[in-house]
Amino acid sequence: MVQREIGIEDLPLILVADGDRKAGTLLAGHLARRGLHASHTTLGSEVLALAASGRLAVAIVDVALGDMSGHALAARLKAIDPNLHVLMTTADYRPEFEVSARQIGILHYAQKPIDRERLEAVVAKALGISRLA
């Protein structure tokens, strides 16, 4: 029996979808430094493709994306996989945005600036681990 080491690509994928490339890259980088397999995109279509492939464990979706709204993306993700963990972020503080997101069935709603410790705890719980590295 051949054994191989487990690499980062073997870990559950967390995809950060944010129309603000810098913000998304920073958040994905932060999660990667915590030992997670995290990546970033500005396009909802890329998130949908990964979700359809079954490779996505957690989607962190901003309200504003390059090709669709975060709410539309979250709804489509939940239609593809009702058990997918979807978190939503926003710099828009209108209460109706959060109400709409929660009706879709998201796991967590975070207003920017994001409380990274709280987000880490939510992601860890979604992945079924006690805490991040």
BELGI-V369855 format. One line per field, one symbol per residue. phi: phi as a letter, one per 20 degrees, with the letter a starting at -180 (. if undefined). psi: psi as a letter, one per 20 degrees, with the letter a starting at -180 (. if undefined). burial: b if it has 16 or more other ideal C-beta (glycine too) atoms within 10 Angstrom, else e. Layout:
BEGIN
phi=???
psi=???
burial=???
END
This chain:
BEGIN
phi=.edcfedgfefgeddedbfegffffffffffffendecccbddffffffffffneedbdddefdcfcafffffgffffffbgefeddccadeefgfffgfffffofebcceefffffffgfffgffemdfaef
psi=ppqqqprhiiqppppoophngggggggggghgijjqnqrqqiphhhggghghijipgppopqhorhirqhggggghghhgnhipopqpqqjpjphhggggghhhkqhqppqqqpohggggggggghikqhrr.
burial=eeeeeeeeeeebbbbbbbbbeebbebbbebbeeeebbbbbbbebebbbebbeeeebbbbbbbbbbeebbbbebbbbbbeeeeebbbbbbbeeeeeebbebbeebebbbbbebebeeeebbebbeebeeeeeee
END
